[in-house]
Amino acid sequence: MGFPMIIETERLCLEPFADRHLAGLHALSSDPEVMRFIGPVQTLEETRSAISKASERWQRLGYGWWAIRESASKRIIGAACLQNIANDEDAPLEIGWRLAPLARRKGYATEAGRAAINFAFDGVRTSFVLAVANQENKASHRVMQRLGMTYRGIETHYGLPLTTYAKYCQDGDGGTAL
């Protein structure tokens, strides 16, 4: 795949998970506020394992999780993904994000989500992506709406009833969506 895995946007740099991101990613994954709608907080070893699994998927599949760096400060402020739902390679692709509390309400989730959608359509050449969120996570629902995604309803993913949105590629076979 000739599409760059490192993505630079106006204010962000999305870098595939790597060992050098351990401290920044663990700060996110060990923060109860960040993980509130996602799952239990992680130990340092669990974060290290997640980075290793994500790196392997990048090598094998050509997509996965990115560490989000704020370009101005160079700090890791979040994570974003393009992955198969529940890491089931037969499942549809989903985009997702999580941000440190200090990075919220600045449009970063929308900016990272837009980059992930464009990577899905232009790089991976998929025809659609999903985004799922806890039904109470209204901030993520608003991001999905700002990304121009279409509400599909409450669907079961990850064994949970989740609010689900979809975005379809405009021409059906790749091409910039946003």
N, CA, C and O atoms as a DFTB+ gen file, in Angstrom:
712 C
 N C O
     1  1       0.860      -1.174       0.000
     2  2       0.000       0.000       0.000
     3  2       0.899       1.228       0.000
     4  3       1.780       1.353       0.850
     5  1       0.684       2.129      -0.941
     6  2       1.527       3.292      -1.069
     7  2       1.051       4.497      -0.281
     8  3       1.618       5.579      -0.428
     9  1       0.041       4.348       0.541
    10  2      -0.518       5.468       1.291
    11  2       0.273       5.635       2.586
    12  3       0.572       4.637       3.242
    13  1       0.621       6.864       2.977
    14  2       1.424       7.047       4.191
    15  2       0.668       6.642       5.457
    16  3      -0.508       6.966       5.622
    17  1       1.360       5.931       6.344
    18  2       0.743       5.519       7.600
    19  2       0.803       6.635       8.642
    20  3      -0.033       6.688       9.543
    21  1       1.783       7.522       8.522
    22  2       1.847       8.708       9.381
    23  2       1.057       9.800       8.673
    24  3       1.308      10.111       7.508
    25  1       0.109      10.369       9.387
    26  2      -0.779      11.370       8.794
    27  2      -0.602      12.686       9.533
    28  3      -0.692      12.743      10.759
    29  1      -0.349      13.742       8.772
    30  2      -0.279      15.079       9.357
    31  2      -1.498      15.864       8.919
    32  3      -1.810      15.954       7.732
    33  1      -2.180      16.429       9.899
    34  2      -3.328      17.284       9.630
    35  2      -2.925      18.710       9.999
    36  3      -1.757      18.984      10.274
    37  1      -3.879      19.587      10.002
    38  2      -3.567      20.985      10.311
    39  2      -2.892      21.137      11.677
    40  3      -1.941      21.906      11.820
    41  1      -3.389      20.395      12.691
    42  2      -2.873      20.567      14.055
    43  2      -2.347      19.299      14.696
    44  3      -1.850      19.332      15.822
    45  1      -2.452      18.174      13.988
    46  2      -2.133      16.889      14.590
    47  2      -1.183      16.070      13.731
    48  3      -1.073      16.272      12.522
    49  1      -0.505      15.145      14.385
    50  2       0.278      14.132      13.691
    51  2      -0.176      12.780      14.240
    52  3      -0.074      12.524      15.440
    53  1      -0.675      11.923      13.360
    54  2      -1.117      10.585      13.744
    55  2      -0.016       9.606      13.351
    56  3       0.332       9.488      12.176
    57  1       0.530       8.902      14.348
    58  2       1.643       7.982      14.142
    59  2       1.219       6.587      14.583
    60  3       0.670       6.434      15.674
    61  1       1.461       5.555      13.754
    62  2       1.126       4.194      14.187
    63  2       1.762       3.892      15.546
    64  3       2.912       4.248      15.802
    65  1       0.989       3.226      16.412
    66  2       1.494       2.866      17.743
    67  2       2.891       2.259      17.630
    68  3       3.144       1.413      16.773
    69  1       3.787       2.701      18.501
    70  2       5.151       2.181      18.577
    71  2       5.602       2.254      20.037
    72  3       5.008       2.963      20.848
    73  1       6.646       1.520      20.349
    74  2       7.151       1.482      21.721
    75  2       7.446       2.872      22.269
    76  3       7.276       3.113      23.465
    77  1       7.886       3.791      21.410
    78  2       8.231       5.141      21.882
    79  2       7.016       5.907      22.416
    80  3       7.173       6.937      23.073
    81  1       5.805       5.408      22.136
    82  2       4.582       6.063      22.594
    83  2       4.097       5.544      23.948
    84  3       3.067       5.997      24.447
    85  1       4.820       4.606      24.543
    86  2       4.336       3.926      25.747
    87  2       3.910       4.901      26.846
    88  3       2.795       4.783      27.354
    89  1       4.741       5.839      27.221
    90  2       4.404       6.737      28.338
    91  2       3.138       7.544      28.036
    92  3       2.242       7.635      28.876
    93  1       3.066       8.125      26.846
    94  2       1.896       8.935      26.491
    95  2       0.625       8.121      26.381
    96  3      -0.436       8.554      26.833
    97  1       0.726       6.938      25.780
    98  2      -0.463       6.098      25.641
    99  2      -0.895       5.528      26.985
   100  3      -2.089       5.373      27.242
   101  1       0.076       5.216      27.843
   102  2      -0.312       4.700      29.156
   103  2      -0.986       5.788      30.001
   104  3      -1.881       5.495      30.794
   105  1      -0.559       7.025      29.833
   106  2      -1.237       8.121      30.544
   107  2      -2.716       8.151      30.158
   108  3      -3.571       8.436      30.997
   109  1      -3.019       7.859      28.903
   110  2      -4.414       7.807      28.455
   111  2      -5.127       6.574      28.992
   112  3      -6.198       6.671      29.592
   113  1      -4.517       5.412      28.768
   114  2      -5.200       4.151      29.082
   115  2      -5.309       3.874      30.580
   116  3      -6.053       2.982      30.989
   117  1      -4.589       4.618      31.389
   118  2      -4.694       4.447      32.843
   119  2      -5.562       5.531      33.490
   120  3      -5.718       5.558      34.710
   121  1      -6.118       6.410      32.680
   122  2      -6.940       7.515      33.185
   123  2      -8.416       7.095      33.178
   124  3      -8.978       6.860      32.109
   125  1      -9.052       6.998      34.353
   126  2     -10.458       6.575      34.405
   127  2     -11.396       7.464      33.592
   128  3     -12.388       6.974      33.053
   129  1     -11.101       8.764      33.492
   130  2     -11.960       9.657      32.713
   131  2     -11.868       9.337      31.216
   132  3     -12.883       9.352      30.519
   133  1     -10.658       9.047      30.718
   134  2     -10.470       8.694      29.311
   135  2     -11.151       7.363      29.006
   136  3     -11.751       7.201      27.943
   137  1     -11.060       6.416      29.926
   138  2     -11.545       5.051      29.689
   139  2     -13.003       4.857      30.105
   140  3     -13.533       3.751      30.000
   141  1     -13.640       5.897      30.564
   142  2     -14.998       5.818      31.120
   143  2     -15.980       5.050      30.240
   144  3     -16.736       4.219      30.746
   145  1     -15.983       5.309      28.950
   146  2     -16.928       4.659      28.048
   147  2     -16.296       3.518      27.255
   148  3     -16.975       2.867      26.461
   149  1     -15.013       3.273      27.460
   150  2     -14.282       2.320      26.621
   151  2     -14.052       0.985      27.320
   152  3     -14.216      -0.078      26.720
   153  1     -13.676       1.049      28.570
   154  2     -13.382      -0.183      29.285
   155  2     -12.521       0.108      30.491
   156  3     -12.273       1.269      30.815
   157  1     -12.066      -0.927      31.154
   158  2     -11.278      -0.706      32.374
   159  2      -9.933      -0.045      32.059
   160  3      -9.387      -0.185      30.965
   161  1      -9.423       0.675      33.051
   162  2      -8.089       1.259      32.905
   163  2      -7.085       0.122      32.734
   164  3      -7.329      -1.013      33.142
   165  1      -5.956       0.455      32.125
   166  2      -4.938      -0.553      31.846
   167  2      -3.708      -0.355      32.715
   168  3      -3.359       0.764      33.091
   169  1      -3.063      -1.467      33.022
   170  2      -1.753      -1.416      33.675
   171  2      -0.717      -1.055      32.607
   172  3      -1.015      -1.057      31.413
   173  1       0.481      -0.752      33.045
   174  2       1.565      -0.457      32.112
   175  2       1.799      -1.651      31.179
   176  3       1.993      -1.470      29.977
   177  1       1.781      -2.853      31.725
   178  2       1.991      -4.048      30.890
   179  2       0.858      -4.247      29.886
   180  3       1.104      -4.678      28.760
   181  1      -0.367      -3.943      30.275
   182  2      -1.491      -4.049      29.334
   183  2      -1.360      -3.024      28.205
   184  3      -1.672      -3.323      27.053
   185  1      -0.901      -1.827      28.534
   186  2      -0.672      -0.821      27.498
   187  2       0.454      -1.271      26.575
   188  3       0.345      -1.141      25.355
   189  1       1.519      -1.792      27.139
   190  2       2.639      -2.298      26.333
   191  2       2.156      -3.406      25.387
   192  3       2.541      -3.438      24.219
   193  1       1.321      -4.303      25.891
   194  2       0.781      -5.391      25.080
   195  2      -0.117      -4.847      23.967
   196  3      -0.075      -5.342      22.840
   197  1      -0.924      -3.838      24.274
   198  2      -1.799      -3.234      23.263
   199  2      -0.974      -2.595      22.146
   200  3      -1.343      -2.686      20.975
   201  1       0.127      -1.957      22.496
   202  2       1.014      -1.362      21.484
   203  2       1.601      -2.458      20.604
   204  3       1.656      -2.312      19.383
   205  1       2.035      -3.542      21.208
   206  2       2.611      -4.656      20.455
   207  2       1.592      -5.254      19.488
   208  3       1.913      -5.513      18.328
   209  1       0.370      -5.474      19.960
   210  2      -0.691      -6.031      19.096
   211  2      -1.021      -5.066      17.960
   212  3      -1.200      -5.486      16.817
   213  1      -1.103      -3.773      18.275
   214  2      -1.403      -2.783      17.235
   215  2      -0.280      -2.731      16.199
   216  3      -0.554      -2.620      15.004
   217  1       0.967      -2.809      16.632
   218  2       2.100      -2.791      15.701
   219  2       2.051      -3.998      14.770
   220  3       2.319      -3.881      13.574
   221  1       1.715      -5.135      15.315
   222  2       1.610      -6.355      14.504
   223  2       0.499      -6.211      13.471
   224  3       0.670      -6.627      12.325
   225  1      -0.625      -5.636      13.852
   226  2      -1.729      -5.447      12.903
   227  2      -1.347      -4.456      11.798
   228  3      -1.708      -4.645      10.636
   229  1      -0.614      -3.400      12.167
   230  2      -0.144      -2.467      11.142
   231  2       0.697      -3.208      10.108
   232  3       0.524      -3.019       8.904
   233  1       1.602      -4.047      10.582
   234  2       2.486      -4.775       9.658
   235  2       1.703      -5.764       8.801
   236  3       1.986      -5.909       7.612
   237  1       0.739      -6.433       9.383
   238  2      -0.001      -7.482       8.681
   239  2      -1.135      -6.932       7.824
   240  3      -1.346      -7.398       6.704
   241  1      -1.872      -5.935       8.345
   242  2      -3.079      -5.456       7.663
   243  2      -2.925      -4.104       6.976
   244  3      -3.662      -3.791       6.041
   245  1      -1.966      -3.303       7.442
   246  2      -1.800      -1.972       6.862
   247  2      -2.679      -0.910       7.480
   248  3      -2.820       0.175       6.915
   249  1      -3.277      -1.195       8.631
   250  2      -4.071      -0.222       9.380
   251  2      -4.109      -0.648      10.834
   252  3      -3.746      -1.772      11.179
   253  1      -4.561       0.279      11.691
   254  2      -4.604      -0.011      13.122
   255  2      -4.803       1.263      13.941
   256  3      -5.592       2.138      13.584
   257  1      -4.066       1.340      15.047
   258  2      -4.173       2.470      15.976
   259  2      -3.029       3.447      15.768
   260  3      -1.883       3.063      15.536
   261  1      -3.380       4.730      15.858
   262  2      -2.400       5.810      15.812
   263  2      -2.326       6.493      17.180
   264  3      -3.343       6.642      17.857
   265  1      -1.129       6.905      17.584
   266  2      -0.972       7.862      18.677
   267  2      -1.201       9.238      18.050
   268  3      -0.686       9.527      16.969
   269  1      -1.972      10.078      18.730
   270  2      -2.233      11.428      18.225
   271  2      -1.312      12.394      18.964
   272  3      -1.389      12.534      20.185
   273  1      -0.448      13.051      18.209
   274  2       0.419      14.100      18.766
   275  2      -0.125      15.457      18.355
   276  3      -0.497      15.674      17.202
   277  1      -0.163      16.355      19.310
   278  2      -0.475      17.748      18.998
   279  2       0.775      18.325      18.336
   280  3       1.853      18.297      18.930
   281  1       0.649      18.837      17.138
   282  2       1.821      19.305      16.390
   283  2       2.578      20.405      17.126
   284  3       3.808      20.396      17.155
   285  1       1.865      21.339      17.713
   286  2       2.525      22.476      18.368
   287  2       3.351      22.041      19.574
   288  3       4.491      22.479      19.725
   289  1       2.796      21.189      20.433
   290  2       3.483      20.806      21.672
   291  2       4.266      19.506      21.559
   292  3       5.126      19.228      22.394
   293  1       3.978      18.707      20.534
   294  2       4.570      17.372      20.325
   295  2       4.084      16.354      21.356
   296  3       4.552      15.216      21.358
   297  1       3.154      16.743      22.235
   298  2       2.607      15.830      23.257
   299  2       1.626      14.854      22.647
   300  3       0.898      15.190      21.713
   301  1       1.610      13.630      23.186
   302  2       0.556      12.682      22.829
   303  2      -0.693      13.108      23.584
   304  3      -0.706      13.168      24.814
   305  1      -1.739      13.403      22.828
   306  2      -2.980      13.888      23.438
   307  2      -4.138      12.921      23.238
   308  3      -5.243      13.151      23.728
   309  1      -3.875      11.831      22.509
   310  2      -4.955      10.887      22.265
   311  2      -4.511       9.729      21.403
   312  3      -3.326       9.528      21.138
   313  1      -5.512       8.973      20.975
   314  2      -5.298       7.844      20.077
   315  2      -6.498       7.766      19.142
   316  3      -7.614       8.135      19.508
   317  1      -6.251       7.285      17.944
   318  2      -7.320       7.115      16.949
   319  2      -7.077       5.798      16.235
   320  3      -5.961       5.278      16.228
   321  1      -8.136       5.263      15.631
   322  2      -7.950       3.976      14.960
   323  2      -8.750       3.854      13.686
   324  3      -9.741       4.549      13.458
   325  1      -8.274       2.940      12.871
   326  2      -9.029       2.297      11.811
   327  2      -8.754       0.824      12.055
   328  3      -7.628       0.361      11.874
   329  1      -9.767       0.095      12.460
   330  2      -9.591      -1.321      12.784
   331  2     -10.879      -2.061      12.456
   332  3     -11.937      -1.456      12.284
   333  1     -10.767      -3.379      12.375
   334  2     -11.969      -4.197      12.252
   335  2     -12.648      -4.210      13.608
   336  3     -11.985      -4.334      14.638
   337  1     -13.968      -4.082      13.614
   338  2     -14.704      -4.098      14.881
   339  2     -14.350      -5.366      15.648
   340  3     -14.338      -6.466      15.095
   341  1     -14.063      -5.187      16.925
   342  2     -13.699      -6.273      17.847
   343  2     -12.480      -7.047      17.356
   344  3     -12.272      -8.195      17.748
   345  1     -11.674      -6.422      16.500
   346  2     -10.482      -7.055      15.935
   347  2     -10.789      -8.369      15.234
   348  3      -9.937      -9.254      15.156
   349  1     -12.011      -8.493      14.724
   350  2     -12.429      -9.645      13.927
   351  2     -12.209      -9.253      12.469
   352  3     -12.914      -8.390      11.946
   353  1     -11.242      -9.878      11.814
   354  2     -10.865      -9.458      10.465
   355  2     -11.972      -9.644       9.434
   356  3     -11.856      -9.137       8.319
   357  1     -13.040     -10.357       9.778
   358  2     -14.199     -10.477       8.887
   359  2     -15.238      -9.388       9.152
   360  3     -16.205      -9.255       8.402
   361  1     -15.039      -8.619      10.207
   362  2     -15.993      -7.565      10.581
   363  2     -15.694      -6.282       9.806
   364  3     -14.584      -6.098       9.308
   365  1     -16.682      -5.400       9.707
   366  2     -16.454      -4.111       9.028
   367  2     -15.377      -3.296       9.739
   368  3     -15.061      -3.530      10.905
   369  1     -14.827      -2.338       9.006
   370  2     -13.851      -1.426       9.588
   371  2     -14.577      -0.342      10.379
   372  3     -15.659       0.114      10.009
   373  1     -13.948       0.048      11.469
   374  2     -14.478       1.144      12.280
   375  2     -13.387       2.165      12.510
   376  3     -12.198       1.846      12.514
   377  1     -13.817       3.394      12.700
   378  2     -12.917       4.438      13.173
   379  2     -13.245       4.684      14.633
   380  3     -14.370       4.451      15.075
   381  1     -12.259       5.155      15.377
   382  2     -12.483       5.462      16.783
   383  2     -11.420       6.425      17.280
   384  3     -10.430       6.684      16.596
   385  1     -11.633       6.950      18.473
   386  2     -10.716       7.927      19.047
   387  2     -10.901       7.958      20.547
   388  3     -11.938       7.557      21.074
   389  1      -9.883       8.438      21.217
   390  2      -9.951       8.796      22.636
   391  2      -8.980       9.939      22.847
   392  3      -7.905       9.978      22.247
   393  1      -9.368      10.866      23.704
   394  2      -8.549      12.051      23.942
   395  2      -8.327      12.280      25.418
   396  3      -9.184      11.972      26.247
   397  1      -7.165      12.826      25.738
   398  2      -6.886      13.271      27.097
   399  2      -7.849      14.413      27.426
   400  3      -8.222      15.178      26.538
   401  1      -8.251      14.535      28.686
   402  2      -9.177      15.614      29.059
   403  2      -8.716      17.000      28.606
   404  3      -9.551      17.812      28.207
   405  1      -7.423      17.295      28.656
   406  2      -6.927      18.625      28.266
   407  2      -7.064      18.890      26.774
   408  3      -6.951      20.036      26.338
   409  1      -7.308      17.845      25.983
   410  2      -7.399      18.000      24.527
   411  2      -8.836      18.020      24.014
   412  3      -9.067      18.120      22.809
   413  1      -9.774      17.926      24.904
   414  2     -11.178      17.873      24.485
   415  2     -11.727      19.261      24.191
   416  3     -11.204      20.277      24.649
   417  1     -12.805      19.263      23.403
   418  2     -13.532      20.482      23.052
   419  2     -12.684      21.458      22.219
   420  3     -12.860      22.674      22.287
   421  1     -11.761      20.889      21.433
   422  2     -10.913      21.691      20.552
   423  2     -11.035      21.244      19.097
   424  3     -10.352      21.777      18.222
   425  1     -11.905      20.262      18.837
   426  2     -12.066      19.761      17.482
   427  2     -11.059      18.694      17.083
   428  3     -11.036      18.264      15.930
   429  1     -10.227      18.261      18.025
   430  2      -9.207      17.259      17.697
   431  2      -9.806      15.899      17.327
   432  3      -9.302      15.238      16.419
   433  1     -10.866      15.471      18.007
   434  2     -11.479      14.179      17.678
   435  2     -12.027      14.200      16.256
   436  3     -11.881      13.225      15.519
   437  1     -12.650      15.298      15.871
   438  2     -13.173      15.423      14.510
   439  2     -12.032      15.428      13.496
   440  3     -12.125      14.791      12.448
   441  1     -10.967      16.140      13.807
   442  2      -9.815      16.213      12.907
   443  2      -9.169      14.831      12.738
   444  3      -8.825      14.438      11.623
   445  1      -9.006      14.105      13.832
   446  2      -8.426      12.755      13.763
   447  2      -9.388      11.789      13.077
   448  3      -8.959      10.947      12.288
   449  1     -10.680      11.901      13.369
   450  2     -11.672      11.043      12.725
   451  2     -11.712      11.253      11.226
   452  3     -11.823      10.291      10.465
   453  1     -11.621      12.502      10.793
   454  2     -11.598      12.808       9.359
   455  2     -10.366      12.178       8.710
   456  3     -10.455      11.623       7.615
   457  1      -9.226      12.264       9.379
   458  2      -8.002      11.647       8.846
   459  2      -8.158      10.133       8.741
   460  3      -7.727       9.533       7.757
   461  1      -8.769       9.514       9.745
   462  2      -8.973       8.066       9.726
   463  2      -9.923       7.659       8.601
   464  3      -9.695       6.652       7.931
   465  1     -10.984       8.434       8.391
   466  2     -11.919       8.131       7.291
   467  2     -11.207       8.241       5.944
   468  3     -11.341       7.362       5.092
   469  1     -10.462       9.305       5.759
   470  2      -9.752       9.468       4.484
   471  2      -8.736       8.355       4.271
   472  3      -8.566       7.881       3.147
   473  1      -8.059       7.934       5.331
   474  2      -7.123       6.808       5.232
   475  2      -7.880       5.544       4.829
   476  3      -7.401       4.769       4.001
   477  1      -9.060       5.335       5.412
   478  2      -9.864       4.147       5.081
   479  2     -10.257       4.143       3.610
   480  3     -10.147       3.114       2.943
   481  1     -10.713       5.284       3.097
   482  2     -11.197       5.337       1.723
   483  2     -10.049       5.436       0.706
   484  3     -10.076       4.756      -0.320
   485  1      -9.058       6.266       0.980
   486  2      -7.973       6.480       0.013
   487  2      -6.842       5.465       0.151
   488  3      -6.238       5.072      -0.847
   489  1      -6.555       5.042       1.370
   490  2      -5.439       4.121       1.604
   491  2      -5.844       2.667       1.563
   492  3      -5.256       1.871       0.831
   493  1      -6.842       2.322       2.343
   494  2      -7.296       0.939       2.437
   495  2      -8.283       0.613       1.321
   496  3      -8.442      -0.548       0.946
   497  1      -8.936       1.626       0.799
   498  2      -9.898       1.493      -0.310
   499  2     -11.157       0.727       0.091
   500  3     -11.696      -0.054      -0.693
   501  1     -11.613       0.955       1.303
   502  2     -12.869       0.362       1.731
   503  2     -14.027       1.236       1.260
   504  3     -13.833       2.414       0.961
   505  1     -15.215       0.673       1.194
   506  2     -16.358       1.434       0.697
   507  2     -17.162       2.104       1.808
   508  3     -17.949       3.012       1.543
   509  1     -16.964       1.655       3.063
   510  2     -17.643       2.309       4.179
   511  2     -16.910       2.010       5.473
   512  3     -16.145       1.050       5.568
   513  1     -17.158       2.854       6.468
   514  2     -16.642       2.635       7.819
   515  2     -17.772       2.868       8.810
   516  3     -18.728       3.592       8.532
   517  1     -17.641       2.252       9.946
   518  2     -18.563       2.461      11.053
   519  2     -17.848       3.200      12.172
   520  3     -16.619       3.245      12.216
   521  1     -18.620       3.774      13.065
   522  2     -18.124       4.293      14.334
   523  2     -19.162       3.892      15.369
   524  3     -20.363       4.023      15.134
   525  1     -18.700       3.406      16.507
   526  2     -19.608       2.963      17.562
   527  2     -19.229       3.649      18.865
   528  3     -18.068       3.985      19.100
   529  1     -20.239       3.848      19.707
   530  2     -19.981       4.494      20.998
   531  2     -21.037       4.062      22.001
   532  3     -22.158       3.705      21.641
   533  1     -20.651       4.102      23.250
   534  2     -21.582       3.895      24.343
   535  2     -22.752       4.853      24.144
   536  3     -22.561       5.989      23.710
   537  1     -23.949       4.398      24.459
   538  2     -25.136       5.232      24.242
   539  2     -25.099       6.533      25.043
   540  3     -25.727       7.517      24.652
   541  1     -24.378       6.546      26.146
   542  2     -24.286       7.750      26.987
   543  2     -23.179       8.708      26.544
   544  3     -23.092       9.825      27.053
   545  1     -22.341       8.284      25.608
   546  2     -21.188       9.089      25.201
   547  2     -21.609      10.096      24.133
   548  3     -21.289       9.944      22.954
   549  1     -22.319      11.108      24.562
   550  2     -22.886      12.111      23.642
   551  2     -21.800      12.893      22.898
   552  3     -22.023      13.316      21.764
   553  1     -20.645      13.090      23.505
   554  2     -19.568      13.815      22.820
   555  2     -19.120      13.044      21.580
   556  3     -18.895      13.651      20.532
   557  1     -18.987      11.723      21.675
   558  2     -18.605      10.932      20.496
   559  2     -19.706      10.929      19.448
   560  3     -19.423      10.947      18.251
   561  1     -20.956      10.906      19.886
   562  2     -22.066      10.970      18.928
   563  2     -21.977      12.263      18.116
   564  3     -22.191      12.257      16.904
   565  1     -21.656      13.379      18.797
   566  2     -21.555      14.668      18.099
   567  2     -20.391      14.660      17.100
   568  3     -20.496      15.236      16.017
   569  1     -19.285      14.006      17.467
   570  2     -18.157      13.906      16.529
   571  2     -18.593      13.137      15.290
   572  3     -18.300      13.555      14.170
   573  1     -19.283      12.026      15.472
   574  2     -19.750      11.229      14.331
   575  2     -20.640      12.072      13.419
   576  3     -20.543      11.983      12.195
   577  1     -21.496      12.877      14.012
   578  2     -22.368      13.748      13.221
   579  2     -21.560      14.794      12.466
   580  3     -21.830      15.058      11.294
   581  1     -20.554      15.403      13.138
   582  2     -19.715      16.408      12.473
   583  2     -18.925      15.792      11.316
   584  3     -18.583      16.483      10.356
   585  1     -18.638      14.498      11.409
   586  2     -17.929      13.806      10.332
   587  2     -18.847      13.450       9.161
   588  3     -18.400      12.869       8.172
   589  1     -20.114      13.794       9.274
   590  2     -21.059      13.508       8.208
   591  2     -21.502      12.060       8.171
   592  3     -21.972      11.568       7.145
   593  1     -21.349      11.385       9.292
   594  2     -21.755       9.983       9.357
   595  2     -23.269       9.895       9.541
   596  3     -23.898      10.819      10.058
   597  1     -23.840       8.779       9.112
   598  2     -25.276       8.549       9.162
   599  2     -25.602       7.615      10.315
   600  3     -24.990       6.557      10.464
   601  1     -26.557       8.011      11.117
   602  2     -26.996       7.198      12.253
   603  2     -27.635       5.906      11.736
   604  3     -28.533       5.943      10.895
   605  1     -27.160       4.755      12.251
   606  2     -27.737       3.455      11.871
   607  2     -28.611       2.876      12.967
   608  3     -29.436       2.001      12.701
   609  1     -28.445       3.349      14.195
   610  2     -29.243       2.825      15.288
   611  2     -28.382       2.229      16.379
   612  3     -27.164       2.403      16.410
   613  1     -29.053       1.517      17.276
   614  2     -28.356       0.806      18.348
   615  2     -28.099      -0.607      17.828
   616  3     -29.030      -1.350      17.516
   617  1     -26.823      -0.959      17.742
   618  2     -26.422      -2.276      17.250
   619  2     -25.509      -2.920      18.280
   620  3     -24.881      -2.234      19.086
   621  1     -25.445      -4.233      18.244
   622  2     -24.575      -4.961      19.175
   623  2     -23.191      -5.125      18.559
   624  3     -23.026      -5.761      17.518
   625  1     -22.210      -4.542      19.220
   626  2     -20.792      -4.683      18.865
   627  2     -20.045      -4.839      20.177
   628  3     -20.437      -4.261      21.190
   629  1     -18.986      -5.605      20.164
   630  2     -18.222      -5.852      21.381
   631  2     -19.126      -6.448      22.474
   632  3     -18.842      -6.308      23.664
   633  1     -20.206      -7.107      22.063
   634  2     -21.138      -7.701      23.010
   635  2     -21.998      -6.698      23.746
   636  3     -22.626      -7.040      24.748
   637  1     -22.037      -5.441      23.257
   638  2     -22.776      -4.368      23.938
   639  2     -23.704      -3.660      22.954
   640  3     -23.404      -3.594      21.762
   641  1     -24.831      -3.129      23.440
   642  2     -25.682      -2.306      22.573
   643  2     -25.052      -0.911      22.438
   644  3     -25.010      -0.149      23.403
   645  1     -24.569      -0.588      21.243
   646  2     -23.833       0.652      21.021
   647  2     -24.495       1.505      19.947
   648  3     -25.055       0.985      18.982
   649  1     -24.424       2.824      20.126
   650  2     -24.863       3.752      19.103
   651  2     -23.922       3.586      17.923
   652  3     -22.702       3.619      18.084
   653  1     -24.495       3.406      16.724
   654  2     -23.687       3.095      15.543
   655  2     -23.985       4.081      14.420
   656  3     -25.139       4.355      14.092
   657  1     -22.914       4.600      13.847
   658  2     -22.980       5.490      12.697
   659  2     -22.158       4.886      11.560
   660  3     -21.253       4.088      11.800
   661  1     -22.477       5.270      10.320
   662  2     -21.735       4.785       9.152
   663  2     -21.400       5.951       8.232
   664  3     -22.105       6.959       8.192
   665  1     -20.322       5.791       7.506
   666  2     -19.923       6.746       6.458
   667  2     -19.579       5.919       5.236
   668  3     -18.774       4.990       5.312
   669  1     -20.194       6.260       4.096
   670  2     -19.968       5.557       2.846
   671  2     -19.113       6.408       1.926
   672  3     -19.277       7.626       1.861
   673  1     -18.210       5.768       1.225
   674  2     -17.372       6.464       0.255
   675  2     -18.265       7.035      -0.831
   676  3     -19.197       6.369      -1.283
   677  1     -17.994       8.243      -1.246
   678  2     -18.857       8.930      -2.216
   679  2     -18.959       8.210      -3.547
   680  3     -20.030       8.174      -4.154
   681  1     -17.846       7.631      -4.009
   682  2     -17.922       6.992      -5.322
   683  2     -17.982       5.469      -5.218
   684  3     -18.005       4.785      -6.241
   685  1     -18.007       4.936      -4.013
   686  2     -18.199       3.512      -3.825
   687  2     -16.972       2.658      -3.993
   688  3     -17.002       1.483      -3.629
   689  1     -15.870       3.202      -4.539
   690  2     -14.687       2.352      -4.719
   691  2     -13.405       3.104      -4.373
   692  3     -12.390       2.971      -5.057
   693  1     -13.463       3.870      -3.337
   694  2     -12.296       4.627      -2.923
   695  2     -12.469       6.081      -3.321
   696  3     -13.413       6.435      -4.027
   697  1     -11.574       6.900      -2.875
   698  2     -11.655       8.325      -3.191
   699  2     -11.943       9.128      -1.946
   700  3     -12.588       8.632      -1.022
   701  1     -11.489      10.323      -1.906
   702  2     -11.611      11.143      -0.722
   703  2     -13.069      11.368      -0.341
   704  3     -13.902      11.759      -1.158
   705  1     -13.339      11.107       0.923
   706  2     -14.700      11.234       1.436
   707  2     -14.960      12.612       2.004
   708  3     -16.073      13.128       1.899
   709  1     -13.961      13.204       2.597
   710  2     -14.177      14.483       3.291
   711  2     -13.239      15.535       2.756
   712  3     -13.267      16.678       3.214
